[in-house]
Every structure is written in C-alpha cells, then in structure tokens.
Amino acid sequence: MDNEQIRREARELLQNKWGSLVLVWLILYAISSLAPMTGIGGIVPLLVGGPFALAIATIFLKLTRREDFRIEELFDGFKDFSRTLVAYLLVALYVFLWSLLFIVPGIIAGIGYSMTFYIMAEDPKIDAQVAMRKSKDMMYGHKTEFFMLMLSFIGWFLLACLTFGIGLLFLSSYTTMASTIFYQRLKGQTMQQPQQESFTPTDTL
C-alpha cells in the first residue's frame, strides 16, 4: 500500500472534522487522567478501554463513508459492554504474554489484533474471539506494511511533543484515520482473495 496516498486521503477525510475530533480525544484523555483519582485507576482503563475502542472505530468508519457523527456516540460502546470488555481484555492479555518473550513479538501481536474493533464495529453480532481471529487473518502478510505506515508518523509525533501534548490531539485523529483507511483497503483485498486458513489467538505470529 502507498503510505503517502493513505495519509493524503486521511487528511482529506478529516477536513472540517479536526475540531470535533479534538473534543472526542479531550474527553478520552480527561477520563484517563481522572481514573487514578478514583482509587481504582488500574481497573478503570480495563473496564472502559473496550467500549471506547469500539466507539472510536465506529466513528472513524463513519468518517471514511463521509458521514457525520455526534460527540455522544463516544459512549455508544457501553451499550455493547460485555463483548467489548472481553475483546479488550483478551487482546491486552495476548499482547502481554507475547511481550514476555520480547518486545518485538508483543508489537507483532498488537498489530495482528489491531483490526479487531473495526471488525466488531461492522458486525455487532460477531464474537470477540472470532473478531480477533479475523483480524489476524486480515493482517497475515501485512503487518510490516502497517508498521511502516505507523512509523511514517514519527516526525509528526516528535513535532506534537514540542507542543506540550496539544498536537497529539490532532495526531491521534490523523493516525487513527490512516489505520481506518488501511483496514478498509485490506478488507477490500481480503474479499477479492480466497479465504485464508483461520488462526487461533495462540497461533504462531
């Protein structure tokens, strides 16, 4: 895939949406910042991570279809709390276990499961483990491409750090939109190719 083309398309899709999305990220970061003050700071991110991940995936998928979204949709993931919680915990668990071997296997595992919530957003009935397996199937042979796409934002990340974190509010939208476009293109390729052999979450990466 052409990373420059993906980034260009991401910028086009984000036109006139940057401000609304900054508010979305501000809400997420505020909740993350307030969590330690509750006394159960370590548990809160695990409980809300799944619903928010599904909501973000849903919002950005709508943007790729040039549809509008409402800020309150950020909380729609809680309507599917059990499924999103299971997915989030399983992904976190498997990435953690692979990370125990070394950092690189953990990164590869994270990339392999990176499409899980997009798949769940498009199929409200799919089981969390099945979505994870489909994500691995989709990313099979494409992990390096995705890694290089994310790596291409390193310059923007360094610049964002110089703005005392303010730039990260915009960069989050930029990278997430690029990831969403990558998913859409990968899904299109997968639909045109024969079904690949299924993998379980514990399969070799």
Salt bridges, closest charged atoms under 4 A:
GLU4 OE1 - ARG7 NH2 2.55
GLU4 OE2 - ARG8 NH1 3.87
GLU4 OE2 - ARG11 NH2 3.68
GLU9 OE1 - ARG185 NH2 2.72
GLU67 OE2 - ARG65 NE 3.22
ASP68 OD1 - LYS17 NZ 2.54
GLU72 OE2 - ARG70 NH1 3.16
GLU73 OE2 - LYS62 NZ 3.21
GLU73 OE2 - ARG70 NE 3.88
ASP76 OD1 - LYS79 NZ 3.53
ASP80 OD2 - ARG83 NH2 2.66
GLU122 OE1 - LYS187 NZ 3.04
GLU145 OE2 - HIS142 ND1 2.66
